[in-house]
Amino acid sequence: MTDTLDPLSRRKVVWLTLSMTASVGLPPTLVGTGDLFQLLRDGRPRTRGELSSLSSLARSTITARVDALLSCGLLEPVGEAASTGGRPPTRFALNRHGRVVLAIDLGASHATVAVSDLSGAVLVQRTIDCDIADGPVVVLDCVAEIGRALLAEIDRSRADVAGVGIGVPGPVEHATGRPANPPIMPGWHDVDIPARLNQHFDGPVLVDNDVNLMALGEFVTSWQSSQHLLLVKVATGIGAGIVSDGRLLRGALGSAGDLGHVQVAGAPADVVCRCGNIGCLEAVAAGPAIAAKLRRGGLDVEGSQGIVDAVAAGEIAALQAVREAGRDLGTVLATCVNLLNPSVIVIGGKLSEAGEYLLAGVREVVYQRSLPLATHDLRIVSTSAGTQGGIIGASAMVIDAVLAPGAVDEFVAQRTA
């Protein structure tokens, strides 16, 4: 059963919980229904006897709590264990199909909507062209309509939605789900995104910066063994998501990781960024800046995809421009490496599809200018989650929230009242 589950169901936080409880057990006073449920989130089937050993709870208490989780649809029976005499005991595991999660990834010019199960496996997905500058009413109503269509496609209803996760291309006050002066999202400042989406879907609506969710998606799919990760998205803009000690760092107002507006040493004095400052990393190394530079040199290139295509075609000017952008990015990341000491830097976004040319420029400067101790075990790699990172991260964010001990206790109480 474990091998059939999506890797997201075996996130490191669950592994750590299991390893601790398996070695020392949990005091009965600390194990409620939600706490007991955490022992089954890894997808490994367990019997009531095994749960009793792990939690130190009496078999009668285990039976009552397992029955409550079964009646709420959070657990399901998955066969029987070998008998040691008498009737074989039943095993139970997470019912990953019991409820679904709606995951939304908004970019500057696109929107991806997906429905996943409780293990994080994507069941159905759709991507459309969508201009974030059209404003929150148009964009949110559009993705809500797509979400309803996707639910209908897999015969699920609004009541089946455990929660909604959405990433937006700008800083977000995570606690309230409201964007905070996002530069490329006119009309979105302080908009109550959760309230708007709760008109269409039940469950909590969690909002975060799109790069944060890309970092979370990358972490849970490929880098569970690395507690310190820096994900850098290089596309129309440049931003970073920071994972430290296995947790996202968002900052006081959600603007942590805004690398795009760090000044690049030696940048031309006439390079004005859309934020109004001069010499920002985004103004010299993001997709539009590279494309403009190539056009000035006579190469007809539009946007990040055009740059990737030119690199794939072997255009020398494009290869040189992308590598130079990597060096500019590396200049800023060298400081980040000294400050944050990540174990891995993941380069994502459309320009990461340019292959090793961007990475080579980044590595060239980072390994040269960062402290030797900070780069001793540092890996600088391209994204493995690719364009799915934001969707995977949005789904993981919601799953960890709705399957947390307190949330499970509340859900069980509501269903059994």
C-alpha positions as CSV (number, residue, x, y, z in Angstrom):
1,M,0.0,0.0,0.0
2,T,2.8,2.4,0.9
3,D,4.5,2.0,-2.5
4,T,1.3,3.0,-4.3
5,L,1.0,6.4,-2.5
6,D,2.2,9.7,-4.0
7,P,5.5,10.8,-2.4
8,L,3.8,13.8,-0.8
9,S,2.0,11.5,1.6
10,R,5.4,10.7,3.1
11,R,6.6,14.2,3.9
12,K,9.5,14.5,6.2
13,V,7.4,16.1,9.0
14,V,5.4,12.9,9.1
15,W,8.5,10.8,9.1
16,L,9.9,12.6,12.0
17,T,6.7,12.3,13.9
18,L,6.6,8.6,13.3
19,S,10.2,8.0,14.2
20,M,9.8,9.8,17.5
21,T,6.6,8.1,18.4
22,A,7.9,4.7,17.4
23,S,11.0,5.1,19.6
24,V,9.5,6.6,22.8
25,G,5.7,6.5,22.4
26,L,3.4,9.3,23.2
27,P,2.0,9.9,26.7
28,P,-1.8,9.1,26.7
29,T,-2.6,12.7,27.8
30,L,-1.0,14.0,24.6
31,V,-2.7,11.7,22.2
32,G,-6.1,12.9,21.0
33,T,-7.9,11.6,17.9
34,G,-6.0,14.1,15.7
35,D,-2.6,13.1,17.2
36,L,-3.4,9.4,16.7
37,F,-4.3,10.1,13.1
38,Q,-0.7,11.5,12.5
39,L,0.6,7.9,13.0
40,L,-1.3,6.9,9.8
41,R,-0.6,9.9,7.5
42,D,2.4,8.1,6.0
43,G,0.1,5.7,4.3
44,R,1.5,2.6,6.1
45,P,-1.4,0.4,7.3
46,R,-1.5,-0.3,11.0
47,T,-3.6,-2.4,13.3
48,R,-5.2,-1.3,16.5
49,G,-2.6,-3.2,18.4
50,E,0.2,-1.4,16.6
51,L,-1.4,2.0,17.2
52,S,-1.7,1.1,20.9
53,S,2.0,0.2,21.1
54,L,3.0,3.5,19.4
55,S,0.7,5.7,21.4
56,S,0.6,4.0,24.8
57,L,-3.2,4.3,24.7
58,A,-5.5,1.5,25.9
59,R,-7.0,-0.7,23.2
60,S,-10.5,0.5,24.1
61,T,-9.4,4.1,23.5
62,I,-7.7,3.2,20.2
63,T,-10.9,1.4,19.0
64,A,-13.1,4.4,19.8
65,R,-10.8,6.9,18.0
66,V,-10.2,4.7,15.0
67,D,-14.0,4.2,14.7
68,A,-14.5,8.0,14.8
69,L,-11.9,8.5,12.1
70,L,-13.5,5.7,10.0
71,S,-17.0,7.2,10.3
72,C,-15.6,10.6,9.2
73,G,-13.9,9.1,6.2
74,L,-10.4,9.9,7.2
75,L,-9.3,6.3,7.5
76,E,-10.2,3.2,5.6
77,P,-9.6,-0.5,6.3
78,V,-7.0,-2.0,4.0
79,G,-6.9,-5.7,4.7
80,E,-5.8,-7.9,7.5
81,A,-2.6,-8.5,9.3
82,A,-1.2,-12.0,9.9
83,S,-3.0,-13.8,12.7
84,T,-1.2,-14.7,15.9
85,G,-4.1,-16.8,17.0
86,G,-7.8,-16.1,16.5
87,R,-9.3,-13.7,14.0
88,P,-6.7,-11.7,11.9
89,P,-6.6,-8.0,13.0
90,T,-7.7,-5.4,10.5
91,R,-5.3,-2.8,9.3
92,F,-6.2,0.9,8.7
93,A,-4.6,3.6,6.6
94,L,-5.2,7.2,5.4
95,N,-8.2,7.4,3.1
96,R,-6.5,9.6,0.6
97,H,-9.7,9.6,-1.6
98,G,-12.0,10.7,1.3
99,R,-11.7,14.4,0.4
100,V,-10.0,16.5,-2.2
101,V,-7.9,19.7,-2.3
102,L,-8.2,22.5,-4.8
103,A,-4.8,23.9,-5.7
104,I,-4.4,27.2,-7.7
105,D,-1.2,28.6,-9.1
106,L,-1.5,32.2,-10.5
107,G,1.3,33.7,-12.6
108,A,1.6,37.0,-14.3
109,S,0.1,35.6,-17.5
110,H,-1.3,32.2,-16.7
111,A,-3.4,30.3,-14.2
112,T,-3.2,26.6,-13.3
113,V,-6.0,24.9,-11.3
114,A,-5.8,21.3,-10.1
115,V,-7.6,18.9,-7.8
116,S,-5.5,16.6,-5.7
117,D,-6.3,13.8,-3.2
118,L,-5.2,13.9,0.4
119,S,-1.8,12.4,-0.5
120,G,-1.1,15.3,-2.8
121,A,-1.5,13.2,-6.0
122,V,-3.0,15.4,-8.8
123,L,-6.3,14.0,-10.1
124,V,-7.1,16.5,-12.7
125,Q,-5.6,19.8,-13.9
126,R,-6.0,22.7,-16.3
127,T,-3.9,25.6,-17.3
128,I,-5.1,28.7,-19.2
129,D,-3.8,32.1,-20.3
130,C,-4.8,34.6,-17.7
131,D,-3.5,38.2,-17.1
132,I,-3.1,38.9,-13.4
133,A,-3.6,42.6,-14.3
134,D,-7.2,41.9,-15.1
135,G,-7.9,42.2,-11.4
136,P,-9.1,40.0,-8.5
137,V,-12.7,39.8,-9.5
138,V,-12.1,38.6,-13.0
139,V,-9.2,36.3,-12.2
140,L,-10.7,34.7,-9.0
141,D,-14.1,34.1,-10.6
142,C,-12.3,32.6,-13.6
143,V,-10.3,30.1,-11.5
144,A,-13.3,29.3,-9.4
145,E,-15.3,28.4,-12.5
146,I,-12.5,26.1,-13.6
147,G,-12.3,24.6,-10.2
148,R,-16.0,23.7,-10.2
149,A,-15.7,22.2,-13.7
150,L,-12.7,20.1,-12.6
151,L,-14.7,18.8,-9.5
152,A,-17.6,17.9,-11.7
153,E,-15.2,16.1,-14.1
154,I,-14.2,13.7,-11.3
155,D,-17.7,13.5,-9.8
156,R,-16.8,15.5,-6.6
157,S,-18.8,18.3,-5.1
158,R,-18.2,21.5,-3.1
159,A,-18.7,19.5,0.1
160,D,-15.8,17.2,-0.8
161,V,-13.3,20.1,-0.8
162,A,-11.1,20.0,2.3
163,G,-9.5,23.3,1.5
164,V,-8.1,25.6,-1.2
165,G,-4.5,26.6,-1.7
166,I,-3.6,29.5,-4.0
167,G,-0.2,31.0,-4.9
168,V,-0.1,34.6,-6.3
169,P,2.9,36.4,-7.9
170,G,3.5,39.0,-5.1
171,P,4.0,39.4,-1.4
172,V,1.1,38.0,0.8
173,E,0.3,38.4,4.4
174,H,-0.1,34.7,5.0
175,A,-2.2,34.9,8.1
176,T,-5.0,36.9,6.4
177,G,-4.5,35.8,2.8
178,R,-4.3,39.4,1.6
179,P,-1.7,40.6,-1.0
180,A,0.5,43.4,0.3
181,N,1.3,46.0,-2.4
182,P,2.2,43.4,-5.1
183,P,4.2,45.2,-7.9
184,I,2.8,43.3,-10.9
185,M,-0.8,42.8,-9.5
186,P,-2.6,46.2,-9.9
187,G,-5.8,46.3,-7.9
188,W,-5.0,43.4,-5.7
189,H,-3.6,45.2,-2.6
190,D,-5.4,44.1,0.6
191,V,-8.0,42.1,-1.4
192,D,-9.6,39.4,0.8
193,I,-8.9,36.4,-1.4
194,P,-10.1,33.8,1.1
195,A,-13.5,35.5,1.4
196,R,-13.9,35.7,-2.4
197,L,-13.1,32.0,-2.9
198,N,-15.2,30.9,0.0
199,Q,-18.2,32.0,-2.0
200,H,-17.5,29.1,-4.2
201,F,-15.8,26.4,-2.1
202,D,-15.9,25.1,1.5
203,G,-13.0,24.6,3.8
204,P,-10.1,27.0,4.6
205,V,-8.5,29.1,1.8
206,L,-4.8,29.5,2.3
207,V,-2.8,32.0,0.2
208,D,0.9,32.4,-0.2
209,N,3.4,33.9,-2.6
210,D,3.8,31.7,-5.7
211,V,7.6,31.2,-5.2
212,N,7.1,30.1,-1.6
213,L,4.8,27.4,-2.8
214,M,7.3,26.4,-5.5
215,A,9.9,26.0,-2.8
216,L,7.5,23.9,-0.7
217,G,6.6,21.8,-3.7
218,E,10.3,21.2,-4.5
219,F,11.1,20.4,-0.8
220,V,8.4,17.8,-0.4
221,T,9.0,16.0,-3.6
222,S,12.8,15.9,-3.9
223,W,14.6,17.4,-0.9
224,Q,13.1,15.9,2.2
225,S,16.6,15.1,3.5
226,S,17.6,18.8,3.1
227,Q,16.3,21.0,5.9
228,H,17.6,24.2,4.3
229,L,16.6,25.0,0.7
230,L,16.5,28.1,-1.4
231,L,14.3,28.1,-4.5
232,V,14.9,30.8,-7.0
233,K,12.3,31.5,-9.7
234,V,13.7,33.2,-12.8
235,A,11.1,34.2,-15.3
236,T,9.2,37.5,-16.0
237,G,10.4,38.4,-12.5
238,I,12.9,37.0,-10.0
239,G,12.0,35.8,-6.5
240,A,13.0,33.2,-3.9
241,G,11.3,30.9,-1.5
242,I,13.3,30.0,1.7
243,V,13.0,26.7,3.6
244,S,14.9,26.7,6.9
245,D,14.7,23.8,9.4
246,G,12.1,22.3,7.1
247,R,9.8,25.3,7.4
248,L,9.0,28.2,5.0
249,L,10.3,31.6,6.1
250,R,7.8,34.2,5.0
251,G,9.1,37.3,7.0
252,A,7.0,39.8,8.9
253,L,4.8,40.9,6.0
254,G,5.3,38.1,3.5
255,S,8.1,39.7,1.5
256,A,11.0,37.4,2.5
257,G,12.9,36.2,-0.6
258,D,12.2,39.2,-2.8
259,L,15.6,38.9,-4.6
260,G,14.4,40.7,-7.7
261,H,14.8,44.1,-6.2
262,V,18.3,43.7,-4.7
263,Q,20.8,46.0,-6.5
264,V,23.4,44.2,-8.6
265,A,26.9,45.6,-8.1
266,G,28.2,47.1,-11.4
267,A,24.8,47.3,-13.1
268,P,24.5,50.1,-15.6
269,A,23.3,53.4,-14.1
270,D,20.5,53.8,-16.7
271,V,18.8,50.4,-15.9
272,V,15.6,51.4,-14.2
273,C,13.5,48.7,-12.6
274,R,9.7,48.8,-12.6
275,C,9.9,49.3,-8.8
276,G,11.5,52.7,-9.5
277,N,15.0,51.8,-8.3
278,I,18.1,51.5,-10.4
279,G,20.1,48.4,-11.1
280,C,17.7,45.8,-9.6
281,L,18.5,42.1,-10.3
282,E,15.2,41.8,-12.1
283,A,16.0,44.7,-14.4
284,V,19.2,43.1,-15.6
285,A,18.6,39.3,-15.4
286,A,14.9,38.5,-15.7
287,G,13.3,37.4,-18.9
288,P,12.2,40.8,-20.3
289,A,15.6,42.3,-19.6
290,I,17.5,39.5,-21.4
291,A,15.0,39.6,-24.3
292,A,15.4,43.4,-24.7
293,K,19.2,43.0,-24.6
294,L,19.0,40.4,-27.4
295,R,16.7,42.5,-29.5
296,R,19.2,45.4,-29.3
297,G,21.8,43.0,-30.6
298,G,19.6,42.2,-33.6
299,L,18.1,38.9,-32.4
300,D,14.2,38.8,-32.6
301,V,13.3,37.4,-29.2
302,E,10.1,38.0,-27.2
303,G,9.8,37.0,-23.5
304,S,11.3,34.1,-21.5
305,Q,10.0,31.4,-23.9
306,G,11.7,33.1,-26.8
307,I,15.0,33.1,-24.9
308,V,14.7,29.4,-24.1
309,D,13.9,28.7,-27.8
310,A,17.0,30.7,-28.9
311,V,19.2,28.8,-26.5
312,A,17.9,25.5,-27.7
313,A,18.6,26.7,-31.3
314,G,22.2,27.4,-30.4
315,E,22.1,31.1,-30.9
316,I,25.5,32.3,-29.5
317,A,24.1,35.7,-28.4
318,A,21.4,34.0,-26.4
319,L,23.8,31.5,-24.8
320,Q,26.1,34.4,-23.7
321,A,23.2,36.5,-22.4
322,V,21.7,33.7,-20.3
323,R,25.1,32.9,-18.8
324,E,25.7,36.5,-18.0
325,A,22.3,36.7,-16.3
326,G,23.4,33.7,-14.3
327,R,26.4,35.5,-13.2
328,D,24.3,38.5,-12.1
329,L,22.0,36.2,-10.2
330,G,25.0,34.5,-8.7
331,T,26.3,37.8,-7.4
332,V,23.1,38.2,-5.3
333,L,22.9,34.5,-4.3
334,A,26.5,34.6,-3.0
335,T,25.3,36.9,-0.3
336,C,22.3,34.7,0.4
337,V,24.5,31.7,0.8
338,N,26.7,33.4,3.4
339,L,23.6,34.7,5.2
340,L,21.3,31.6,5.1
341,N,23.7,28.7,4.5
342,P,21.3,26.6,2.5
343,S,22.3,23.0,1.6
344,V,20.7,23.3,-1.9
345,I,19.8,26.1,-4.3
346,V,17.1,25.1,-6.8
347,I,16.7,27.3,-9.9
348,G,13.2,27.2,-11.3
349,G,11.0,29.3,-13.5
350,K,10.8,29.5,-17.3
351,L,14.5,30.5,-17.7
352,S,15.6,27.4,-15.9
353,E,14.6,25.5,-19.1
354,A,17.6,27.1,-20.7
355,G,19.6,24.2,-19.3
356,E,23.1,24.4,-17.9
357,Y,23.9,27.9,-19.2
358,L,22.0,29.7,-16.5
359,L,23.2,27.3,-13.8
360,A,26.8,27.6,-15.0
361,G,26.7,31.4,-14.5
362,V,25.2,31.0,-11.1
363,R,27.7,28.4,-9.9
364,E,30.7,30.4,-11.3
365,V,30.0,33.3,-9.0
366,V,28.5,31.6,-6.0
367,Y,31.4,29.2,-5.5
368,Q,33.9,32.0,-6.1
369,R,32.4,34.6,-3.8
370,S,30.8,32.7,-1.0
371,L,32.6,31.5,2.1
372,P,34.2,28.0,1.7
373,L,32.3,26.6,4.7
374,A,29.0,27.8,3.3
375,T,29.7,26.1,0.0
376,H,31.3,22.9,1.3
377,D,28.2,20.7,0.7
378,L,26.1,23.2,-1.3
379,R,24.3,21.9,-4.4
380,I,23.0,24.2,-7.1
381,V,20.6,22.4,-9.3
382,S,17.7,22.9,-11.7
383,T,14.1,22.3,-10.5
384,S,12.8,18.7,-10.5
385,A,9.2,19.6,-9.9
386,G,9.2,22.0,-12.9
387,T,6.0,23.8,-13.7
388,Q,4.1,21.5,-11.1
389,G,6.0,23.0,-8.2
390,G,3.4,25.7,-7.4
391,I,0.5,23.3,-7.6
392,I,2.3,20.6,-5.5
393,G,3.2,23.3,-2.9
394,A,-0.3,24.7,-2.7
395,S,-1.7,21.2,-2.2
396,A,0.9,20.3,0.4
397,M,0.2,23.6,2.3
398,V,-3.5,22.8,2.6
399,I,-3.0,19.1,3.4
400,D,-0.7,19.9,6.3
401,A,-3.2,22.4,7.6
402,V,-6.4,20.3,7.3
403,L,-4.8,17.1,8.6
404,A,-3.0,18.7,11.5
405,P,-4.0,17.3,14.9
406,G,-6.2,20.3,15.9
407,A,-7.9,20.4,12.5
408,V,-8.7,16.7,12.6
409,D,-10.1,17.0,16.1
410,E,-12.4,19.8,15.0
411,F,-13.5,17.9,11.9
412,V,-14.3,14.7,13.8
413,A,-16.2,16.7,16.4
414,Q,-18.3,18.4,13.7
415,R,-19.0,15.1,11.9
416,T,-19.9,13.2,15.1
417,A,-22.0,16.0,16.8
